């Protein structure tokens, strides 16, 4: 279920957004939803960390690293940074 939000913006900005949305085959509501989803995604640290672990896991599997390889790499990095 969706809900309505009333946002007050400058008429010139609304007209510009309307024109840009129309050029993309969208309406203003779709543009605002996309912007809000992007805003939340970019600020949701939990989601960011989950996606980061997913990317790391994919790379680890792609390169065929084992648990021992990972432990060794972590040890090397920590030793290097001390």
Biopython code that builds the backbone (N, CA, C, O; Angstrom):
import numpy as np
from Bio.PDB.StructureBuilder import StructureBuilder

atoms = [
    (1, "UNK", "N", (0.841, -1.175, 0.000)),
    (1, "UNK", "CA", (0.000, 0.000, 0.000)),
    (1, "UNK", "C", (0.888, 1.241, 0.000)),
    (1, "UNK", "O", (1.911, 1.277, 0.683)),
    (2, "UNK", "N", (0.504, 2.230, -0.746)),
    (2, "UNK", "CA", (1.248, 3.481, -0.789)),
    (2, "UNK", "C", (0.502, 4.553, -0.004)),
    (2, "UNK", "O", (-0.665, 4.398, 0.356)),
    (3, "UNK", "N", (1.212, 5.634, 0.244)),
    (3, "UNK", "CA", (0.615, 6.751, 0.962)),
    (3, "UNK", "C", (1.029, 8.045, 0.265)),
    (3, "UNK", "O", (2.027, 8.083, -0.454)),
    (4, "UNK", "N", (0.275, 9.070, 0.480)),
    (4, "UNK", "CA", (0.562, 10.363, -0.131)),
    (4, "UNK", "C", (1.403, 11.219, 0.794)),
    (4, "UNK", "O", (1.285, 11.161, 2.018)),
    (5, "UNK", "N", (2.258, 12.018, 0.168)),
    (5, "UNK", "CA", (3.047, 13.015, 0.873)),
    (5, "UNK", "C", (2.882, 14.319, 0.110)),
    (5, "UNK", "O", (2.997, 14.350, -1.115)),
    (6, "UNK", "N", (2.617, 15.370, 0.824)),
    (6, "UNK", "CA", (2.487, 16.677, 0.184)),
    (6, "UNK", "C", (3.805, 17.422, 0.366)),
    (6, "UNK", "O", (4.291, 17.597, 1.484)),
    (7, "UNK", "N", (4.372, 17.856, -0.759)),
    (7, "UNK", "CA", (5.641, 18.576, -0.741)),
    (7, "UNK", "C", (5.425, 19.905, -1.453)),
    (7, "UNK", "O", (4.857, 19.955, -2.544)),
    (8, "UNK", "N", (5.875, 20.957, -0.833)),
    (8, "UNK", "CA", (5.753, 22.272, -1.453)),
    (8, "UNK", "C", (7.099, 22.647, -2.063)),
    (8, "UNK", "O", (8.127, 22.661, -1.385)),
    (9, "UNK", "N", (7.069, 22.951, -3.364)),
    (9, "UNK", "CA", (8.294, 23.364, -4.044)),
    (9, "UNK", "C", (7.996, 24.586, -4.911)),
    (9, "UNK", "O", (6.844, 24.890, -5.222)),
    (10, "UNK", "N", (9.043, 25.255, -5.278)),
    (10, "UNK", "CA", (8.942, 26.424, -6.135)),
    (10, "UNK", "C", (8.299, 26.032, -7.476)),
    (10, "UNK", "O", (8.647, 24.992, -8.035)),
    (11, "UNK", "N", (7.388, 26.829, -7.991)),
    (11, "UNK", "CA", (6.728, 26.492, -9.259)),
    (11, "UNK", "C", (7.712, 26.287, -10.422)),
    (11, "UNK", "O", (7.499, 25.416, -11.265)),
    (12, "UNK", "N", (8.776, 27.080, -10.467)),
    (12, "UNK", "CA", (9.748, 26.902, -11.547)),
    (12, "UNK", "C", (10.421, 25.533, -11.463)),
    (12, "UNK", "O", (10.634, 24.876, -12.483)),
    (13, "UNK", "N", (10.753, 25.108, -10.248)),
    (13, "UNK", "CA", (11.366, 23.797, -10.064)),
    (13, "UNK", "C", (10.395, 22.698, -10.485)),
    (13, "UNK", "O", (10.785, 21.729, -11.136)),
    (14, "UNK", "N", (9.125, 22.856, -10.107)),
    (14, "UNK", "CA", (8.119, 21.853, -10.484)),
    (14, "UNK", "C", (8.003, 21.746, -11.994)),
    (14, "UNK", "O", (7.905, 20.646, -12.539)),
    (15, "UNK", "N", (8.013, 22.890, -12.669)),
    (15, "UNK", "CA", (7.915, 22.873, -14.130)),
    (15, "UNK", "C", (9.128, 22.187, -14.760)),
    (15, "UNK", "O", (8.989, 21.418, -15.711)),
    (16, "UNK", "N", (10.312, 22.470, -14.226)),
    (16, "UNK", "CA", (11.529, 21.841, -14.760)),
    (16, "UNK", "C", (11.491, 20.329, -14.535)),
    (16, "UNK", "O", (11.808, 19.549, -15.434)),
    (17, "UNK", "N", (11.102, 19.930, -13.337)),
    (17, "UNK", "CA", (11.017, 18.499, -13.035)),
    (17, "UNK", "C", (9.974, 17.841, -13.940)),
    (17, "UNK", "O", (10.199, 16.741, -14.445)),
    (18, "UNK", "N", (8.861, 18.491, -14.142)),
    (18, "UNK", "CA", (7.807, 17.945, -15.005)),
    (18, "UNK", "C", (8.315, 17.733, -16.424)),
    (18, "UNK", "O", (8.052, 16.701, -17.041)),
    (19, "UNK", "N", (9.045, 18.722, -16.937)),
    (19, "UNK", "CA", (9.587, 18.606, -18.303)),
    (19, "UNK", "C", (10.599, 17.469, -18.399)),
    (19, "UNK", "O", (10.575, 16.683, -19.346)),
    (20, "UNK", "N", (11.491, 17.390, -17.408)),
    (20, "UNK", "CA", (12.504, 16.333, -17.422)),
    (20, "UNK", "C", (11.863, 14.950, -17.274)),
    (20, "UNK", "O", (12.256, 13.998, -17.949)),
    (21, "UNK", "N", (10.883, 14.854, -16.394)),
    (21, "UNK", "CA", (10.193, 13.581, -16.197)),
    (21, "UNK", "C", (9.501, 13.149, -17.483)),
    (21, "UNK", "O", (9.584, 11.987, -17.881)),
    (22, "UNK", "N", (8.824, 14.082, -18.125)),
    (22, "UNK", "CA", (8.121, 13.786, -19.368)),
    (22, "UNK", "C", (9.096, 13.311, -20.437)),
    (22, "UNK", "O", (8.795, 12.389, -21.195)),
    (23, "UNK", "N", (10.274, 13.947, -20.496)),
    (23, "UNK", "CA", (11.288, 13.555, -21.477)),
    (23, "UNK", "C", (11.765, 12.118, -21.236)),
    (23, "UNK", "O", (12.192, 11.436, -22.167)),
    (24, "UNK", "N", (11.688, 11.669, -19.986)),
    (24, "UNK", "CA", (12.103, 10.309, -19.627)),
    (24, "UNK", "C", (10.926, 9.331, -19.661)),
    (24, "UNK", "O", (11.087, 8.144, -19.375)),
    (25, "UNK", "N", (9.748, 9.838, -20.011)),
    (25, "UNK", "CA", (8.571, 8.973, -20.049)),
    (25, "UNK", "C", (8.040, 8.649, -18.664)),
    (25, "UNK", "O", (7.421, 7.605, -18.457)),
    (26, "UNK", "N", (8.279, 9.538, -17.725)),
    (26, "UNK", "CA", (7.849, 9.326, -16.344)),
    (26, "UNK", "C", (6.978, 10.493, -15.903)),
    (26, "UNK", "O", (6.839, 11.489, -16.614)),
    (27, "UNK", "N", (6.392, 10.351, -14.713)),
    (27, "UNK", "CA", (5.683, 11.491, -14.130)),
    (27, "UNK", "C", (6.471, 11.979, -12.916)),
    (27, "UNK", "O", (7.425, 11.330, -12.486)),
    (28, "UNK", "N", (6.076, 13.108, -12.374)),
    (28, "UNK", "CA", (6.795, 13.716, -11.251)),
    (28, "UNK", "C", (6.811, 12.782, -10.044)),
    (28, "UNK", "O", (7.821, 12.701, -9.344)),
    (29, "UNK", "N", (5.725, 12.085, -9.792)),
    (29, "UNK", "CA", (5.675, 11.164, -8.657)),
    (29, "UNK", "C", (6.734, 10.071, -8.787)),
    (29, "UNK", "O", (7.377, 9.708, -7.802)),
    (30, "UNK", "N", (6.914, 9.549, -9.991)),
    (30, "UNK", "CA", (7.936, 8.513, -10.195)),
    (30, "UNK", "C", (9.337, 9.057, -9.916)),
    (30, "UNK", "O", (10.162, 8.381, -9.302)),
    (31, "UNK", "N", (9.596, 10.275, -10.369)),
    (31, "UNK", "CA", (10.904, 10.897, -10.144)),
    (31, "UNK", "C", (11.144, 11.086, -8.643)),
    (31, "UNK", "O", (12.224, 10.783, -8.136)),
    (32, "UNK", "N", (10.141, 11.584, -7.950)),
    (32, "UNK", "CA", (10.285, 11.823, -6.507)),
    (32, "UNK", "C", (10.479, 10.507, -5.766)),
    (32, "UNK", "O", (11.294, 10.437, -4.846)),
    (33, "UNK", "N", (9.740, 9.451, -6.150)),
    (33, "UNK", "CA", (9.930, 8.139, -5.517)),
    (33, "UNK", "C", (11.360, 7.637, -5.726)),
    (33, "UNK", "O", (11.991, 7.140, -4.793)),
    (34, "UNK", "N", (11.866, 7.769, -6.958)),
    (34, "UNK", "CA", (13.239, 7.337, -7.256)),
    (34, "UNK", "C", (14.251, 8.116, -6.417)),
    (34, "UNK", "O", (15.194, 7.540, -5.874)),
    (35, "UNK", "N", (14.048, 9.411, -6.317)),
    (35, "UNK", "CA", (14.971, 10.239, -5.534)),
    (35, "UNK", "C", (14.951, 9.848, -4.056)),
    (35, "UNK", "O", (16.004, 9.757, -3.424)),
    (36, "UNK", "N", (13.760, 9.617, -3.503)),
    (36, "UNK", "CA", (13.653, 9.236, -2.100)),
    (36, "UNK", "C", (14.257, 7.854, -1.848)),
    (36, "UNK", "O", (14.920, 7.638, -0.834)),
    (37, "UNK", "N", (14.023, 6.919, -2.775)),
    (37, "UNK", "CA", (14.615, 5.587, -2.629)),
    (37, "UNK", "C", (16.136, 5.674, -2.662)),
    (37, "UNK", "O", (16.811, 5.014, -1.873)),
    (38, "UNK", "N", (16.673, 6.475, -3.558)),
    (38, "UNK", "CA", (18.120, 6.666, -3.650)),
    (38, "UNK", "C", (18.659, 7.320, -2.387)),
    (38, "UNK", "O", (19.710, 6.926, -1.882)),
    (39, "UNK", "N", (17.952, 8.306, -1.880)),
    (39, "UNK", "CA", (18.355, 9.013, -0.667)),
    (39, "UNK", "C", (18.471, 8.048, 0.511)),
    (39, "UNK", "O", (19.465, 8.048, 1.237)),
    (40, "UNK", "N", (17.439, 7.228, 0.686)),
    (40, "UNK", "CA", (17.430, 6.271, 1.793)),
    (40, "UNK", "C", (18.522, 5.227, 1.596)),
    (40, "UNK", "O", (19.243, 4.896, 2.537)),
    (41, "UNK", "N", (18.646, 4.712, 0.386)),
    (41, "UNK", "CA", (19.662, 3.689, 0.103)),
    (41, "UNK", "C", (21.060, 4.214, 0.398)),
    (41, "UNK", "O", (21.882, 3.495, 0.966)),
    (42, "UNK", "N", (21.338, 5.446, 0.024)),
    (42, "UNK", "CA", (22.667, 6.020, 0.222)),
    (42, "UNK", "C", (22.972, 6.322, 1.679)),
    (42, "UNK", "O", (24.131, 6.527, 2.037)),
    (43, "UNK", "N", (21.957, 6.353, 2.519)),
    (43, "UNK", "CA", (22.169, 6.686, 3.922)),
    (43, "UNK", "C", (21.902, 5.523, 4.877)),
    (43, "UNK", "O", (22.084, 5.646, 6.088)),
    (44, "UNK", "N", (21.473, 4.406, 4.322)),
    (44, "UNK", "CA", (21.173, 3.229, 5.135)),
    (44, "UNK", "C", (22.439, 2.396, 5.264)),
    (44, "UNK", "O", (22.731, 1.569, 4.400)),
    (45, "UNK", "N", (23.194, 2.610, 6.340)),
    (45, "UNK", "CA", (24.491, 1.968, 6.522)),
    (45, "UNK", "C", (24.357, 0.454, 6.582)),
    (45, "UNK", "O", (25.227, -0.259, 6.083)),
    (46, "UNK", "N", (23.287, -0.047, 7.180)),
    (46, "UNK", "CA", (23.085, -1.491, 7.255)),
    (46, "UNK", "C", (22.976, -2.113, 5.873)),
    (46, "UNK", "O", (23.594, -3.141, 5.595)),
    (47, "UNK", "N", (22.199, -1.494, 5.023)),
    (47, "UNK", "CA", (22.038, -1.998, 3.662)),
    (47, "UNK", "C", (23.358, -1.891, 2.909)),
    (47, "UNK", "O", (23.719, -2.792, 2.152)),
    (48, "UNK", "N", (24.076, -0.790, 3.114)),
    (48, "UNK", "CA", (25.369, -0.606, 2.458)),
    (48, "UNK", "C", (26.332, -1.724, 2.854)),
    (48, "UNK", "O", (27.015, -2.292, 2.003)),
    (49, "UNK", "N", (26.383, -2.036, 4.150)),
    (49, "UNK", "CA", (27.292, -3.079, 4.633)),
    (49, "UNK", "C", (26.876, -4.440, 4.079)),
    (49, "UNK", "O", (27.734, -5.227, 3.678)),
    (50, "UNK", "N", (25.581, -4.730, 4.049)),
    (50, "UNK", "CA", (25.113, -5.991, 3.479)),
    (50, "UNK", "C", (25.534, -6.122, 2.016)),
    (50, "UNK", "O", (25.995, -7.182, 1.594)),
    (51, "UNK", "N", (25.375, -5.053, 1.249)),
    (51, "UNK", "CA", (25.760, -5.080, -0.160)),
    (51, "UNK", "C", (27.271, -5.218, -0.314)),
    (51, "UNK", "O", (27.747, -5.896, -1.226)),
    (52, "UNK", "N", (28.027, -4.571, 0.583)),
    (52, "UNK", "CA", (29.480, -4.681, 0.554)),
    (52, "UNK", "C", (29.903, -6.128, 0.809)),
    (52, "UNK", "O", (30.748, -6.653, 0.084)),
    (53, "UNK", "N", (29.336, -6.780, 1.821)),
    (53, "UNK", "CA", (29.668, -8.169, 2.104)),
    (53, "UNK", "C", (29.290, -9.061, 0.928)),
    (53, "UNK", "O", (30.011, -10.008, 0.611)),
    (54, "UNK", "N", (28.180, -8.771, 0.287)),
    (54, "UNK", "CA", (27.756, -9.552, -0.882)),
    (54, "UNK", "C", (28.789, -9.441, -2.004)),
    (54, "UNK", "O", (29.148, -10.439, -2.629)),
    (55, "UNK", "N", (29.267, -8.210, -2.254)),
    (55, "UNK", "CA", (30.280, -8.015, -3.306)),
    (55, "UNK", "C", (31.585, -8.712, -2.945)),
    (55, "UNK", "O", (32.219, -9.338, -3.794)),
    (56, "UNK", "N", (31.983, -8.601, -1.680)),
    (56, "UNK", "CA", (33.215, -9.257, -1.227)),
    (56, "UNK", "C", (33.081, -10.771, -1.384)),
    (56, "UNK", "O", (33.984, -11.427, -1.903)),
    (57, "UNK", "N", (31.964, -11.317, -0.939)),
    (57, "UNK", "CA", (31.739, -12.762, -1.054)),
    (57, "UNK", "C", (31.786, -13.239, -2.491)),
    (57, "UNK", "O", (32.344, -14.297, -2.783)),
    (58, "UNK", "N", (31.200, -12.461, -3.388)),
    (58, "UNK", "CA", (31.205, -12.817, -4.805)),
    (58, "UNK", "C", (32.633, -12.840, -5.351)),
    (58, "UNK", "O", (32.997, -13.747, -6.100)),
    (59, "UNK", "N", (33.437, -11.848, -4.979)),
    (59, "UNK", "CA", (34.828, -11.807, -5.442)),
    (59, "UNK", "C", (35.643, -12.955, -4.868)),
    (59, "UNK", "O", (36.473, -13.545, -5.560)),
    (60, "UNK", "N", (35.403, -13.268, -3.597)),
    (60, "UNK", "CA", (36.121, -14.374, -2.962)),
    (60, "UNK", "C", (35.815, -15.682, -3.692)),
    (60, "UNK", "O", (36.723, -16.455, -3.997)),
    (61, "UNK", "N", (34.543, -15.923, -3.967)),
    (61, "UNK", "CA", (34.149, -17.144, -4.678)),
    (61, "UNK", "C", (34.722, -17.168, -6.094)),
    (61, "UNK", "O", (35.182, -18.207, -6.567)),
    (62, "UNK", "N", (34.690, -16.015, -6.766)),
    (62, "UNK", "CA", (35.186, -15.914, -8.140)),
    (62, "UNK", "C", (36.668, -16.293, -8.226)),
    (62, "UNK", "O", (37.100, -16.941, -9.179)),
    (63, "UNK", "N", (37.432, -15.879, -7.220)),
    (63, "UNK", "CA", (38.872, -16.139, -7.222)),
    (63, "UNK", "C", (39.235, -17.462, -6.549)),
    (63, "UNK", "O", (40.404, -17.846, -6.537)),
    (64, "UNK", "N", (38.257, -18.152, -5.995)),
    (64, "UNK", "CA", (38.488, -19.460, -5.411)),
    (64, "UNK", "C", (39.279, -19.468, -4.115)),
    (64, "UNK", "O", (39.961, -20.446, -3.812)),
    (65, "UNK", "N", (39.195, -18.389, -3.349)),
    (65, "UNK", "CA", (39.911, -18.329, -2.076)),
    (65, "UNK", "C", (39.274, -19.264, -1.059)),
    (65, "UNK", "O", (38.060, -19.464, -1.057)),
    (66, "UNK", "N", (40.107, -19.833, -0.198)),
    (66, "UNK", "CA", (39.621, -20.671, 0.900)),
    (66, "UNK", "C", (39.622, -19.857, 2.187)),
    (66, "UNK", "O", (40.094, -18.721, 2.213)),
    (67, "UNK", "N", (39.084, -20.453, 3.263)),
    (67, "UNK", "CA", (39.087, -19.787, 4.559)),
    (67, "UNK", "C", (40.525, -19.497, 4.998)),
    (67, "UNK", "O", (40.810, -18.428, 5.540)),
    (68, "UNK", "N", (41.426, -20.452, 4.763)),
    (68, "UNK", "CA", (42.832, -20.251, 5.138)),
    (68, "UNK", "C", (43.451, -19.091, 4.357)),
    (68, "UNK", "O", (44.244, -18.324, 4.903)),
    (69, "UNK", "N", (43.086, -18.967, 3.079)),
    (69, "UNK", "CA", (43.580, -17.843, 2.273)),
    (69, "UNK", "C", (43.126, -16.518, 2.875)),
    (69, "UNK", "O", (43.910, -15.576, 2.987)),
    (70, "UNK", "N", (41.852, -16.453, 3.261)),
    (70, "UNK", "CA", (41.287, -15.227, 3.821)),
    (70, "UNK", "C", (41.986, -14.883, 5.127)),
    (70, "UNK", "O", (42.367, -13.734, 5.350)),
    (71, "UNK", "N", (42.155, -15.893, 5.999)),
    (71, "UNK", "CA", (42.847, -15.654, 7.275)),
    (71, "UNK", "C", (44.260, -15.134, 7.032)),
    (71, "UNK", "O", (44.715, -14.224, 7.724)),
    (72, "UNK", "N", (44.946, -15.702, 6.065)),
    (72, "UNK", "CA", (46.319, -15.282, 5.749)),
    (72, "UNK", "C", (46.353, -13.850, 5.224)),
    (72, "UNK", "O", (47.214, -13.060, 5.611)),
    (73, "UNK", "N", (45.427, -13.527, 4.355)),
    (73, "UNK", "CA", (45.368, -12.171, 3.789)),
    (73, "UNK", "C", (45.083, -11.152, 4.894)),
    (73, "UNK", "O", (45.714, -10.096, 4.943)),
    (74, "UNK", "N", (44.138, -11.465, 5.775)),
    (74, "UNK", "CA", (43.824, -10.557, 6.887)),
    (74, "UNK", "C", (45.055, -10.364, 7.763)),
    (74, "UNK", "O", (45.370, -9.241, 8.156)),
    (75, "UNK", "N", (45.751, -11.452, 8.069)),
    (75, "UNK", "CA", (46.968, -11.374, 8.887)),
    (75, "UNK", "C", (48.016, -10.487, 8.211)),
    (75, "UNK", "O", (48.646, -9.661, 8.871)),
    (76, "UNK", "N", (48.206, -10.655, 6.901)),
    (76, "UNK", "CA", (49.180, -9.858, 6.159)),
    (76, "UNK", "C", (48.843, -8.366, 6.218)),
    (76, "UNK", "O", (49.715, -7.527, 6.443)),
    (77, "UNK", "N", (47.587, -8.060, 6.015)),
    (77, "UNK", "CA", (47.155, -6.655, 6.019)),
    (77, "UNK", "C", (47.325, -6.056, 7.407)),
    (77, "UNK", "O", (47.829, -4.942, 7.550)),
    (78, "UNK", "N", (46.906, -6.795, 8.429)),
    (78, "UNK", "CA", (47.026, -6.271, 9.801)),
    (78, "UNK", "C", (48.485, -6.092, 10.194)),
    (78, "UNK", "O", (48.824, -5.117, 10.864)),
    (79, "UNK", "N", (49.357, -7.016, 9.791)),
    (79, "UNK", "CA", (50.785, -6.902, 10.093)),
    (79, "UNK", "C", (51.403, -5.704, 9.374)),
    (79, "UNK", "O", (52.228, -4.978, 9.928)),
    (80, "UNK", "N", (50.983, -5.524, 8.140)),
    (80, "UNK", "CA", (51.481, -4.411, 7.323)),
    (80, "UNK", "C", (51.077, -3.057, 7.918)),
    (80, "UNK", "O", (51.841, -2.095, 7.846)),
    (81, "UNK", "N", (49.891, -2.986, 8.498)),
    (81, "UNK", "CA", (49.359, -1.726, 9.026)),
    (81, "UNK", "C", (49.790, -1.429, 10.454)),
    (81, "UNK", "O", (49.469, -0.360, 10.974)),
    (82, "UNK", "N", (50.509, -2.343, 11.106)),
    (82, "UNK", "CA", (50.963, -2.102, 12.485)),
    (82, "UNK", "C", (52.177, -1.214, 12.512)),
    (82, "UNK", "O", (52.694, -0.907, 13.586)),
]
sb = StructureBuilder()
sb.init_structure("model")
sb.init_model(0)
sb.init_chain("A")
sb.init_seg("    ")
for serial, (resi, resn, name, xyz) in enumerate(atoms, 1):
    if name == "N":
        sb.init_residue(resn, " ", resi, " ")
    sb.init_atom(name, np.array(xyz, "f"), 0.0, 1.0, " ", f" {name:<3s}", serial, name[0])
structure = sb.get_structure()
